[in-house]
Amino acid sequence: MAEGKVETKKRKTSPGEFARQVRAEASKVVWPTRQETIQTAIFVSILVLILSIFFLGIDTLFGAVVRFLLTLA
């Protein structure tokens, strides 16, 4: 027997008890308000637009560098 290892038996949860536990946990969830959801969606959209423009620029720059290097060969 391994020292320091404690085995505990887990009792099985019935489907009814599981459903009650899920309902209890779901009632603890704090849902965002409509205003918070709209603000977050706008923020995410702006961030996606900025990052897509950034990566377009990086891709264009690397493409130009590769095309230049291929003309040297």
Jmol script that loads the backbone (N, CA, C; Angstrom):
load data "model"
ATOM      1  N   MET A   1       0.837  -1.182   0.000  1.00  0.00           N
ATOM      2  CA  MET A   1       0.000   0.000   0.000  1.00  0.00           C
ATOM      3  C   MET A   1       0.881   1.245   0.000  1.00  0.00           C
ATOM      4  N   ALA A   2       0.607   2.185  -0.872  1.00  0.00           N
ATOM      5  CA  ALA A   2       1.411   3.384  -0.992  1.00  0.00           C
ATOM      6  C   ALA A   2       1.130   4.328   0.170  1.00  0.00           C
ATOM      7  N   GLU A   3       2.206   4.897   0.703  1.00  0.00           N
ATOM      8  CA  GLU A   3       2.044   5.804   1.832  1.00  0.00           C
ATOM      9  C   GLU A   3       1.515   7.144   1.346  1.00  0.00           C
ATOM     10  N   GLY A   4       0.680   7.772   2.143  1.00  0.00           N
ATOM     11  CA  GLY A   4       0.170   9.092   1.836  1.00  0.00           C
ATOM     12  C   GLY A   4      -0.957   9.115   0.816  1.00  0.00           C
ATOM     13  N   LYS A   5      -1.288   7.977   0.270  1.00  0.00           N
ATOM     14  CA  LYS A   5      -2.353   7.931  -0.728  1.00  0.00           C
ATOM     15  C   LYS A   5      -3.651   7.542  -0.029  1.00  0.00           C
ATOM     16  N   VAL A   6      -4.591   8.434  -0.092  1.00  0.00           N
ATOM     17  CA  VAL A   6      -5.876   8.183   0.546  1.00  0.00           C
ATOM     18  C   VAL A   6      -6.903   7.960  -0.540  1.00  0.00           C
ATOM     19  N   GLU A   7      -7.534   6.834  -0.506  1.00  0.00           N
ATOM     20  CA  GLU A   7      -8.572   6.539  -1.489  1.00  0.00           C
ATOM     21  C   GLU A   7      -9.923   6.877  -0.891  1.00  0.00           C
ATOM     22  N   THR A   8     -10.687   7.663  -1.626  1.00  0.00           N
ATOM     23  CA  THR A   8     -12.030   7.990  -1.176  1.00  0.00           C
ATOM     24  C   THR A   8     -13.002   7.447  -2.199  1.00  0.00           C
ATOM     25  N   LYS A   9     -14.073   6.893  -1.695  1.00  0.00           N
ATOM     26  CA  LYS A   9     -15.098   6.379  -2.606  1.00  0.00           C
ATOM     27  C   LYS A   9     -16.059   7.503  -2.924  1.00  0.00           C
ATOM     28  N   LYS A  10     -16.301   7.701  -4.207  1.00  0.00           N
ATOM     29  CA  LYS A  10     -17.266   8.701  -4.627  1.00  0.00           C
ATOM     30  C   LYS A  10     -18.607   8.020  -4.799  1.00  0.00           C
ATOM     31  N   ARG A  11     -19.620   8.619  -4.210  1.00  0.00           N
ATOM     32  CA  ARG A  11     -20.941   8.030  -4.389  1.00  0.00           C
ATOM     33  C   ARG A  11     -21.517   8.533  -5.699  1.00  0.00           C
ATOM     34  N   LYS A  12     -22.312   7.713  -6.324  1.00  0.00           N
ATOM     35  CA  LYS A  12     -22.919   8.073  -7.605  1.00  0.00           C
ATOM     36  C   LYS A  12     -24.047   9.071  -7.376  1.00  0.00           C
ATOM     37  N   THR A  13     -24.144  10.016  -8.279  1.00  0.00           N
ATOM     38  CA  THR A  13     -25.193  11.029  -8.205  1.00  0.00           C
ATOM     39  C   THR A  13     -26.343  10.590  -9.090  1.00  0.00           C
ATOM     40  N   SER A  14     -27.528  10.644  -8.540  1.00  0.00           N
ATOM     41  CA  SER A  14     -28.696  10.260  -9.335  1.00  0.00           C
ATOM     42  C   SER A  14     -28.986  11.360 -10.364  1.00  0.00           C
ATOM     43  N   PRO A  15     -29.640  11.018 -11.476  1.00  0.00           N
ATOM     44  CA  PRO A  15     -29.962  12.034 -12.494  1.00  0.00           C
ATOM     45  C   PRO A  15     -30.788  13.194 -11.927  1.00  0.00           C
ATOM     46  N   GLY A  16     -31.722  12.898 -11.012  1.00  0.00           N
ATOM     47  CA  GLY A  16     -32.528  13.961 -10.407  1.00  0.00           C
ATOM     48  C   GLY A  16     -31.684  14.911  -9.578  1.00  0.00           C
ATOM     49  N   GLU A  17     -30.771  14.346  -8.775  1.00  0.00           N
ATOM     50  CA  GLU A  17     -29.897  15.176  -7.946  1.00  0.00           C
ATOM     51  C   GLU A  17     -28.962  15.995  -8.832  1.00  0.00           C
ATOM     52  N   PHE A  18     -28.468  15.374  -9.895  1.00  0.00           N
ATOM     53  CA  PHE A  18     -27.596  16.082 -10.832  1.00  0.00           C
ATOM     54  C   PHE A  18     -28.327  17.279 -11.438  1.00  0.00           C
ATOM     55  N   ALA A  19     -29.576  17.079 -11.861  1.00  0.00           N
ATOM     56  CA  ALA A  19     -30.369  18.162 -12.451  1.00  0.00           C
ATOM     57  C   ALA A  19     -30.573  19.284 -11.434  1.00  0.00           C
ATOM     58  N   ARG A  20     -30.817  18.938 -10.173  1.00  0.00           N
ATOM     59  CA  ARG A  20     -30.983  19.959  -9.135  1.00  0.00           C
ATOM     60  C   ARG A  20     -29.685  20.748  -8.928  1.00  0.00           C
ATOM     61  N   GLN A  21     -28.561  20.039  -8.948  1.00  0.00           N
ATOM     62  CA  GLN A  21     -27.275  20.709  -8.783  1.00  0.00           C
ATOM     63  C   GLN A  21     -26.990  21.653  -9.958  1.00  0.00           C
ATOM     64  N   VAL A  22     -27.309  21.195 -11.157  1.00  0.00           N
ATOM     65  CA  VAL A  22     -27.103  22.034 -12.339  1.00  0.00           C
ATOM     66  C   VAL A  22     -27.972  23.287 -12.253  1.00  0.00           C
ATOM     67  N   ARG A  23     -29.233  23.119 -11.861  1.00  0.00           N
ATOM     68  CA  ARG A  23     -30.146  24.254 -11.721  1.00  0.00           C
ATOM     69  C   ARG A  23     -29.636  25.234 -10.662  1.00  0.00           C
ATOM     70  N   ALA A  24     -29.132  24.698  -9.551  1.00  0.00           N
ATOM     71  CA  ALA A  24     -28.619  25.553  -8.476  1.00  0.00           C
ATOM     72  C   ALA A  24     -27.398  26.343  -8.943  1.00  0.00           C
ATOM     73  N   GLU A  25     -26.495  25.695  -9.674  1.00  0.00           N
ATOM     74  CA  GLU A  25     -25.308  26.386 -10.179  1.00  0.00           C
ATOM     75  C   GLU A  25     -25.677  27.408 -11.245  1.00  0.00           C
ATOM     76  N   ALA A  26     -26.642  27.072 -12.113  1.00  0.00           N
ATOM     77  CA  ALA A  26     -27.058  27.999 -13.167  1.00  0.00           C
ATOM     78  C   ALA A  26     -27.708  29.237 -12.577  1.00  0.00           C
ATOM     79  N   SER A  27     -28.351  29.099 -11.421  1.00  0.00           N
ATOM     80  CA  SER A  27     -28.985  30.267 -10.795  1.00  0.00           C
ATOM     81  C   SER A  27     -27.944  31.228 -10.229  1.00  0.00           C
ATOM     82  N   LYS A  28     -26.707  30.768 -10.041  1.00  0.00           N
ATOM     83  CA  LYS A  28     -25.632  31.622  -9.527  1.00  0.00           C
ATOM     84  C   LYS A  28     -24.982  32.456 -10.627  1.00  0.00           C
ATOM     85  N   VAL A  29     -25.256  32.126 -11.886  1.00  0.00           N
ATOM     86  CA  VAL A  29     -24.632  32.830 -13.008  1.00  0.00           C
ATOM     87  C   VAL A  29     -25.152  34.259 -13.064  1.00  0.00           C
ATOM     88  N   VAL A  30     -24.220  35.201 -13.222  1.00  0.00           N
ATOM     89  CA  VAL A  30     -24.599  36.604 -13.383  1.00  0.00           C
ATOM     90  C   VAL A  30     -24.482  36.924 -14.862  1.00  0.00           C
ATOM     91  N   TRP A  31     -25.616  37.079 -15.530  1.00  0.00           N
ATOM     92  CA  TRP A  31     -25.627  37.334 -16.960  1.00  0.00           C
ATOM     93  C   TRP A  31     -25.375  38.803 -17.232  1.00  0.00           C
ATOM     94  N   PRO A  32     -24.663  39.126 -18.325  1.00  0.00           N
ATOM     95  CA  PRO A  32     -24.414  40.532 -18.640  1.00  0.00           C
ATOM     96  C   PRO A  32     -25.701  41.222 -19.091  1.00  0.00           C
ATOM     97  N   THR A  33     -25.730  42.535 -18.862  1.00  0.00           N
ATOM     98  CA  THR A  33     -26.883  43.306 -19.306  1.00  0.00           C
ATOM     99  C   THR A  33     -26.821  43.477 -20.817  1.00  0.00           C
ATOM    100  N   ARG A  34     -27.918  43.934 -21.390  1.00  0.00           N
ATOM    101  CA  ARG A  34     -27.956  44.171 -22.839  1.00  0.00           C
ATOM    102  C   ARG A  34     -26.890  45.194 -23.228  1.00  0.00           C
ATOM    103  N   GLN A  35     -26.745  46.251 -22.417  1.00  0.00           N
ATOM    104  CA  GLN A  35     -25.760  47.298 -22.695  1.00  0.00           C
ATOM    105  C   GLN A  35     -24.334  46.738 -22.661  1.00  0.00           C
ATOM    106  N   GLU A  36     -24.025  45.890 -21.680  1.00  0.00           N
ATOM    107  CA  GLU A  36     -22.692  45.281 -21.595  1.00  0.00           C
ATOM    108  C   GLU A  36     -22.427  44.391 -22.800  1.00  0.00           C
ATOM    109  N   THR A  37     -23.436  43.661 -23.238  1.00  0.00           N
ATOM    110  CA  THR A  37     -23.280  42.784 -24.389  1.00  0.00           C
ATOM    111  C   THR A  37     -23.007  43.591 -25.659  1.00  0.00           C
ATOM    112  N   ILE A  38     -23.731  44.686 -25.837  1.00  0.00           N
ATOM    113  CA  ILE A  38     -23.531  45.540 -27.011  1.00  0.00           C
ATOM    114  C   ILE A  38     -22.141  46.163 -26.982  1.00  0.00           C
ATOM    115  N   GLN A  39     -21.725  46.681 -25.822  1.00  0.00           N
ATOM    116  CA  GLN A  39     -20.395  47.285 -25.706  1.00  0.00           C
ATOM    117  C   GLN A  39     -19.295  46.271 -25.999  1.00  0.00           C
ATOM    118  N   THR A  40     -19.450  45.077 -25.483  1.00  0.00           N
ATOM    119  CA  THR A  40     -18.447  44.039 -25.714  1.00  0.00           C
ATOM    120  C   THR A  40     -18.401  43.656 -27.195  1.00  0.00           C
ATOM    121  N   ALA A  41     -19.557  43.534 -27.837  1.00  0.00           N
ATOM    122  CA  ALA A  41     -19.603  43.187 -29.259  1.00  0.00           C
ATOM    123  C   ALA A  41     -18.938  44.268 -30.107  1.00  0.00           C
ATOM    124  N   ILE A  42     -19.184  45.531 -29.761  1.00  0.00           N
ATOM    125  CA  ILE A  42     -18.554  46.633 -30.504  1.00  0.00           C
ATOM    126  C   ILE A  42     -17.042  46.601 -30.305  1.00  0.00           C
ATOM    127  N   PHE A  43     -16.605  46.403 -29.064  1.00  0.00           N
ATOM    128  CA  PHE A  43     -15.174  46.337 -28.770  1.00  0.00           C
ATOM    129  C   PHE A  43     -14.500  45.205 -29.547  1.00  0.00           C
ATOM    130  N   VAL A  44     -15.118  44.044 -29.546  1.00  0.00           N
ATOM    131  CA  VAL A  44     -14.555  42.889 -30.255  1.00  0.00           C
ATOM    132  C   VAL A  44     -14.497  43.163 -31.758  1.00  0.00           C
ATOM    133  N   SER A  45     -15.541  43.767 -32.307  1.00  0.00           N
ATOM    134  CA  SER A  45     -15.568  44.076 -33.739  1.00  0.00           C
ATOM    135  C   SER A  45     -14.460  45.048 -34.116  1.00  0.00           C
ATOM    136  N   ILE A  46     -14.263  46.081 -33.307  1.00  0.00           N
ATOM    137  CA  ILE A  46     -13.200  47.053 -33.582  1.00  0.00           C
ATOM    138  C   ILE A  46     -11.834  46.388 -33.483  1.00  0.00           C
ATOM    139  N   LEU A  47     -11.644  45.565 -32.473  1.00  0.00           N
ATOM    140  CA  LEU A  47     -10.367  44.879 -32.305  1.00  0.00           C
ATOM    141  C   LEU A  47     -10.084  43.936 -33.474  1.00  0.00           C
ATOM    142  N   VAL A  48     -11.096  43.225 -33.934  1.00  0.00           N
ATOM    143  CA  VAL A  48     -10.930  42.319 -35.082  1.00  0.00           C
ATOM    144  C   VAL A  48     -10.550  43.125 -36.325  1.00  0.00           C
ATOM    145  N   LEU A  49     -11.194  44.259 -36.531  1.00  0.00           N
ATOM    146  CA  LEU A  49     -10.885  45.109 -37.683  1.00  0.00           C
ATOM    147  C   LEU A  49      -9.438  45.605 -37.621  1.00  0.00           C
ATOM    148  N   ILE A  50      -9.018  46.092 -36.452  1.00  0.00           N
ATOM    149  CA  ILE A  50      -7.647  46.584 -36.298  1.00  0.00           C
ATOM    150  C   ILE A  50      -6.641  45.468 -36.536  1.00  0.00           C
ATOM    151  N   LEU A  51      -6.875  44.300 -35.944  1.00  0.00           N
ATOM    152  CA  LEU A  51      -5.929  43.189 -36.112  1.00  0.00           C
ATOM    153  C   LEU A  51      -5.908  42.673 -37.539  1.00  0.00           C
ATOM    154  N   SER A  52      -7.061  42.663 -38.218  1.00  0.00           N
ATOM    155  CA  SER A  52      -7.071  42.190 -39.605  1.00  0.00           C
ATOM    156  C   SER A  52      -6.290  43.146 -40.502  1.00  0.00           C
ATOM    157  N   ILE A  53      -6.392  44.448 -40.253  1.00  0.00           N
ATOM    158  CA  ILE A  53      -5.613  45.419 -41.037  1.00  0.00           C
ATOM    159  C   ILE A  53      -4.125  45.254 -40.739  1.00  0.00           C
ATOM    160  N   PHE A  54      -3.787  45.044 -39.467  1.00  0.00           N
ATOM    161  CA  PHE A  54      -2.391  44.837 -39.086  1.00  0.00           C
ATOM    162  C   PHE A  54      -1.807  43.616 -39.788  1.00  0.00           C
ATOM    163  N   PHE A  55      -2.530  42.485 -39.732  1.00  0.00           N
ATOM    164  CA  PHE A  55      -2.006  41.264 -40.348  1.00  0.00           C
ATOM    165  C   PHE A  55      -1.999  41.354 -41.872  1.00  0.00           C
ATOM    166  N   LEU A  56      -2.916  42.104 -42.453  1.00  0.00           N
ATOM    167  CA  LEU A  56      -2.876  42.344 -43.894  1.00  0.00           C
ATOM    168  C   LEU A  56      -1.595  43.089 -44.249  1.00  0.00           C
ATOM    169  N   GLY A  57      -1.247  44.099 -43.458  1.00  0.00           N
ATOM    170  CA  GLY A  57      -0.016  44.852 -43.702  1.00  0.00           C
ATOM    171  C   GLY A  57       1.221  43.985 -43.564  1.00  0.00           C
ATOM    172  N   ILE A  58       1.275  43.170 -42.515  1.00  0.00           N
ATOM    173  CA  ILE A  58       2.427  42.280 -42.306  1.00  0.00           C
ATOM    174  C   ILE A  58       2.536  41.286 -43.450  1.00  0.00           C
ATOM    175  N   ASP A  59       1.408  40.710 -43.864  1.00  0.00           N
ATOM    176  CA  ASP A  59       1.407  39.734 -44.952  1.00  0.00           C
ATOM    177  C   ASP A  59       1.862  40.379 -46.259  1.00  0.00           C
ATOM    178  N   THR A  60       1.392  41.584 -46.522  1.00  0.00           N
ATOM    179  CA  THR A  60       1.789  42.294 -47.741  1.00  0.00           C
ATOM    180  C   THR A  60       3.281  42.597 -47.720  1.00  0.00           C
ATOM    181  N   LEU A  61       3.776  43.026 -46.553  1.00  0.00           N
ATOM    182  CA  LEU A  61       5.205  43.323 -46.420  1.00  0.00           C
ATOM    183  C   LEU A  61       6.048  42.074 -46.646  1.00  0.00           C
ATOM    184  N   PHE A  62       5.694  40.972 -45.989  1.00  0.00           N
ATOM    185  CA  PHE A  62       6.455  39.737 -46.172  1.00  0.00           C
ATOM    186  C   PHE A  62       6.362  39.236 -47.607  1.00  0.00           C
ATOM    187  N   GLY A  63       5.194  39.374 -48.222  1.00  0.00           N
ATOM    188  CA  GLY A  63       5.045  38.967 -49.619  1.00  0.00           C
ATOM    189  C   GLY A  63       5.954  39.763 -50.531  1.00  0.00           C
ATOM    190  N   ALA A  64       6.046  41.066 -50.291  1.00  0.00           N
ATOM    191  CA  ALA A  64       6.927  41.910 -51.104  1.00  0.00           C
ATOM    192  C   ALA A  64       8.387  41.520 -50.904  1.00  0.00           C
ATOM    193  N   VAL A  65       8.768  41.232 -49.649  1.00  0.00           N
ATOM    194  CA  VAL A  65      10.152  40.820 -49.362  1.00  0.00           C
ATOM    195  C   VAL A  65      10.461  39.501 -50.070  1.00  0.00           C
ATOM    196  N   VAL A  66       9.562  38.533 -50.016  1.00  0.00           N
ATOM    197  CA  VAL A  66       9.786  37.240 -50.660  1.00  0.00           C
ATOM    198  C   VAL A  66       9.880  37.420 -52.174  1.00  0.00           C
ATOM    199  N   ARG A  67       8.968  38.224 -52.762  1.00  0.00           N
ATOM    200  CA  ARG A  67       9.035  38.460 -54.210  1.00  0.00           C
ATOM    201  C   ARG A  67      10.374  39.115 -54.607  1.00  0.00           C
ATOM    202  N   PHE A  68      10.847  40.055 -53.785  1.00  0.00           N
ATOM    203  CA  PHE A  68      12.126  40.703 -54.056  1.00  0.00           C
ATOM    204  C   PHE A  68      13.267  39.691 -53.980  1.00  0.00           C
ATOM    205  N   LEU A  69      13.248  38.850 -52.936  1.00  0.00           N
ATOM    206  CA  LEU A  69      14.293  37.841 -52.795  1.00  0.00           C
ATOM    207  C   LEU A  69      14.281  36.832 -53.944  1.00  0.00           C
ATOM    208  N   LEU A  70      13.085  36.504 -54.451  1.00  0.00           N
ATOM    209  CA  LEU A  70      13.004  35.542 -55.561  1.00  0.00           C
ATOM    210  C   LEU A  70      13.527  36.154 -56.860  1.00  0.00           C
ATOM    211  N   THR A  71      13.436  37.459 -56.996  1.00  0.00           N
ATOM    212  CA  THR A  71      13.975  38.081 -58.221  1.00  0.00           C
ATOM    213  C   THR A  71      15.490  38.080 -58.209  1.00  0.00           C
ATOM    214  N   LEU A  72      16.135  37.961 -57.050  1.00  0.00           N
ATOM    215  CA  LEU A  72      17.590  37.934 -56.939  1.00  0.00           C
ATOM    216  C   LEU A  72      18.172  36.593 -57.380  1.00  0.00           C
ATOM    217  N   ALA A  73      17.351  35.553 -57.299  1.00  0.00           N
ATOM    218  CA  ALA A  73      17.859  34.210 -57.575  1.00  0.00           C
ATOM    219  C   ALA A  73      17.994  33.946 -59.052  1.00  0.00           C
TER     220      ALA A  73
END
end "model"
wireframe off; spacefill off
backbone 0.3
color backbone group
